[in-house]
Amino acid sequence: MKHPLLLWLLSLSLFCLAPSWSNAQIQPTPSKNNSPVPAKAKKSSTDGWGWNLSIEARTDVPILIGGHIALEMPYGFRISTTLGVLPPFYVDMVNAIVVASGGYNQETADLIKRSLSSALVWRLHVGWRPSPYAGFYIEVGYGLVTLGGQAASEDIIRSAIPSLPVGFNTGRANWDVASSLHMIDAELGWRWSLLNNHMTIRISLGFAGTLGSNTTAKPDAPFGFTNPDIYGRAIARYLDQTYRSYIFSPTLGFAMGYRF
């Protein structure tokens, strides 16, 4: 009888101790390899806001081809400047747009092209890139276009003073023409940053319009009249009126450069 009693007491003891053993199981030590790793923040293609300087080659069809420098500041504020030239084939595009829209005739377009054999364009813009995670930006500013060229006396005087009688002697001298156009510019664009945010590519849509102009015209040889300034002032008024009335154009921009 002793052995069955001992076996029963031993079985009861094991049954009572079983829950405590199950609670005392050793928990596995967390491994360093299994520890959660924080996800890396996704880097945007524009690398946020901040101080950075970019230098680009750019074109704005049909206004200029040149170089561009832009400084971006905290909160996306921007200031930029552009210096370039107005190439002859862009002048042809502007003339084609104005002639097609009925602004002036082909004779005036040819006269303007001869009067604009050289052209320098300078722009100063301020702008804003609203989001640090996107490349969209907006800019507005001032543009100065300086023009120079030469036109034949017969062509430019009869265009400027159409009331001259047939057979009127307009002289044989050519007229040196110099003009300064003051313009307002605006553009909406998108910038991409590549190669670890050092290479920049931009496209933009914009507008450029003439607010005012100042033109001088002088004969390059003795004019043959007692007072050539009268004709010079008439030529200047004619060209200034043409610029202020018709030199307005949409622009399509493309730029590529390096960001510091």
C-alpha positions in Angstrom: 0.0 0.0 0.0 2.9 2.4 0.6 4.1 2.3 -3.0 0.7 3.2 -4.6 0.3 6.1 -2.1 3.8 7.5 -2.9 3.1 7.3 -6.7 -0.2 9.1 -6.2 1.4 11.9 -4.2 4.2 12.3 -6.7 1.7 12.5 -9.6 -0.3 15.2 -7.7 2.9 17.2 -7.1 3.9 17.1 -10.8 0.4 18.2 -11.8 0.5 21.2 -9.5 3.9 22.3 -10.5 3.3 22.1 -14.3 1.7 25.6 -14.7 4.7 27.3 -12.9 7.1 25.5 -15.2 5.2 26.6 -18.3 5.4 30.3 -17.1 9.1 30.0 -16.4 10.0 29.1 -19.9 13.0 31.1 -21.1 12.1 33.8 -23.6 14.4 34.1 -26.6 16.9 37.0 -26.6 16.1 39.4 -29.4 18.8 39.3 -32.0 20.4 42.4 -33.4 19.7 41.1 -36.9 16.0 40.8 -36.1 15.6 44.3 -34.5 13.4 46.6 -36.5 15.3 48.9 -38.8 13.7 52.3 -39.4 12.8 52.9 -43.0 14.9 55.4 -44.9 13.1 58.6 -45.8 12.4 58.7 -49.4 14.6 61.3 -51.1 12.7 63.6 -53.5 14.1 64.4 -56.9 14.5 68.0 -55.7 16.1 67.3 -52.4 13.9 69.7 -50.4 14.4 73.4 -49.7 17.6 75.2 -48.8 20.5 77.3 -50.1 21.7 76.2 -53.5 23.1 77.8 -56.7 22.6 76.5 -60.2 24.3 77.5 -63.5 22.5 76.5 -66.7 22.5 76.9 -70.4 18.9 77.8 -71.5 16.7 78.9 -74.3 13.3 80.5 -74.3 11.8 80.2 -77.8 11.5 82.7 -79.4 13.2 85.2 -77.1 16.7 84.2 -76.3 19.6 81.7 -76.1 22.1 82.2 -73.3 23.2 81.4 -69.8 21.2 81.4 -66.6 22.1 81.6 -62.9 19.6 80.9 -60.1 19.8 81.1 -56.3 17.3 79.1 -54.3 16.7 80.0 -50.6 14.9 78.4 -47.7 11.1 78.0 -48.1 11.6 77.8 -51.9 12.2 81.5 -52.7 14.2 82.1 -55.8 16.1 84.8 -57.6 17.6 84.3 -61.1 19.2 86.2 -63.9 19.7 85.4 -67.6 22.0 86.9 -70.2 21.7 85.9 -73.9 21.1 86.9 -77.5 18.1 87.0 -79.8 19.2 85.0 -82.8 17.9 85.8 -86.3 15.8 82.7 -86.6 14.0 83.7 -83.4 13.3 87.1 -85.0 11.8 85.2 -88.0 9.5 83.3 -85.6 8.3 86.4 -83.9 7.6 88.1 -87.3 5.8 85.0 -88.5 3.5 85.0 -85.5 2.7 88.7 -85.8 2.2 88.6 -89.6 0.0 85.5 -89.3 -2.1 87.2 -86.6 -2.6 90.3 -88.8 -0.4 92.6 -86.6 1.8 94.0 -89.5 2.6 93.1 -93.1 5.6 91.3 -94.5 7.3 94.5 -95.6 7.3 95.7 -92.0 8.6 92.3 -90.8 11.5 92.5 -93.3 12.3 96.0 -92.1 12.3 94.9 -88.4 14.6 92.0 -89.2 17.1 94.3 -91.0 16.9 96.7 -88.1 17.6 93.9 -85.5 20.9 92.5 -86.8 22.2 92.4 -83.2 20.2 91.9 -80.0 21.2 91.3 -76.4 18.7 90.1 -73.8 19.0 90.4 -70.0 16.4 89.2 -67.5 16.0 89.4 -63.7 13.4 87.3 -62.1 12.1 86.5 -58.6 10.1 83.3 -57.9 8.9 80.6 -55.6 8.9 76.8 -55.5 6.0 76.0 -53.2 6.8 72.4 -52.3 10.1 71.0 -51.2 9.1 67.6 -52.6 8.2 68.8 -56.2 9.9 70.7 -58.9 7.1 73.1 -59.8 8.0 76.8 -59.6 6.7 80.2 -60.8 8.8 83.3 -61.7 8.0 86.8 -62.8 10.4 89.7 -63.6 11.9 92.3 -65.9 13.5 91.9 -69.3 15.7 94.3 -71.2 16.3 93.7 -74.9 18.8 96.0 -76.7 18.6 95.9 -80.5 20.8 97.4 -83.2 20.9 97.3 -87.0 20.7 99.2 -90.2 18.0 99.8 -92.7 18.0 101.4 -96.1 16.7 105.0 -96.3 14.0 104.4 -98.9 12.5 101.4 -97.0 12.5 102.8 -93.5 11.5 106.4 -94.3 8.5 105.4 -96.4 7.4 102.9 -93.8 7.7 105.6 -91.0 6.1 108.4 -93.1 3.6 106.7 -95.6 2.2 110.1 -96.5 5.4 111.1 -98.5 4.6 111.9 -102.1 5.6 109.5 -104.8 9.1 110.4 -106.2 10.1 112.1 -102.9 13.9 111.9 -102.5 14.6 109.9 -99.4 18.3 110.0 -99.8 20.8 107.2 -100.2 22.1 107.0 -96.7 21.4 103.9 -94.5 19.9 104.5 -91.1 21.6 103.1 -88.0 18.8 102.1 -85.6 19.2 101.3 -81.9 16.3 100.3 -79.7 15.8 99.3 -76.0 12.8 97.2 -75.2 11.5 97.0 -71.6 9.6 93.8 -71.0 7.6 91.9 -68.4 8.3 88.2 -68.2 6.4 85.4 -66.4 6.9 81.6 -66.5 5.7 78.4 -64.9 8.1 75.5 -64.9 9.2 72.2 -63.6 12.7 71.3 -62.4 14.3 67.8 -62.2 17.4 67.1 -60.2 19.6 64.1 -61.3 23.0 62.6 -60.5 22.7 63.0 -56.7 20.9 66.3 -57.2 23.7 68.0 -59.1 22.4 67.9 -62.6 19.3 70.0 -63.3 16.9 69.9 -66.2 14.0 72.4 -66.5 11.1 73.0 -68.9 8.8 76.1 -68.7 6.0 77.9 -70.3 5.9 81.6 -70.2 5.0 85.0 -71.6 7.0 88.1 -72.6 5.5 91.4 -73.5 6.8 94.9 -74.3 5.8 97.6 -71.8 7.9 100.4 -73.3 10.7 101.1 -75.8 13.2 103.8 -76.7 14.6 104.0 -80.3 17.1 106.3 -82.0 17.8 106.5 -85.7 20.7 108.3 -87.4 21.9 108.4 -91.0 25.3 106.8 -91.4 26.3 109.3 -94.1 25.4 112.9 -95.1 21.7 112.8 -95.5 21.3 115.5 -98.0 18.4 117.3 -96.2 18.6 120.4 -94.1 17.2 118.6 -91.0 17.7 114.8 -90.8 16.5 114.8 -87.2 12.9 115.2 -88.3 13.1 111.9 -90.2 15.1 110.2 -87.4 12.3 111.1 -84.9 9.7 109.8 -87.3 11.5 106.5 -87.7 11.9 106.1 -83.9 8.2 106.8 -83.3 7.3 104.3 -86.0 9.5 101.5 -84.6 8.5 102.2 -80.9 4.8 102.0 -81.8 5.4 98.7 -83.6 7.3 97.2 -80.7 4.8 98.3 -78.0 1.8 97.2 -80.1 3.0 93.8 -81.4 6.0 92.4 -79.6 4.1 90.0 -77.2 4.8 86.3 -77.3 4.3 83.1 -75.5 7.6 81.3 -74.7 8.7 77.7 -74.4 11.8 77.2 -72.3 14.4 74.5 -71.8 17.5 74.5 -69.6 20.2 72.1 -68.4 23.0 72.7 -66.0 24.8 72.0 -62.7 23.6 72.6 -59.2 26.0 73.3 -56.3 
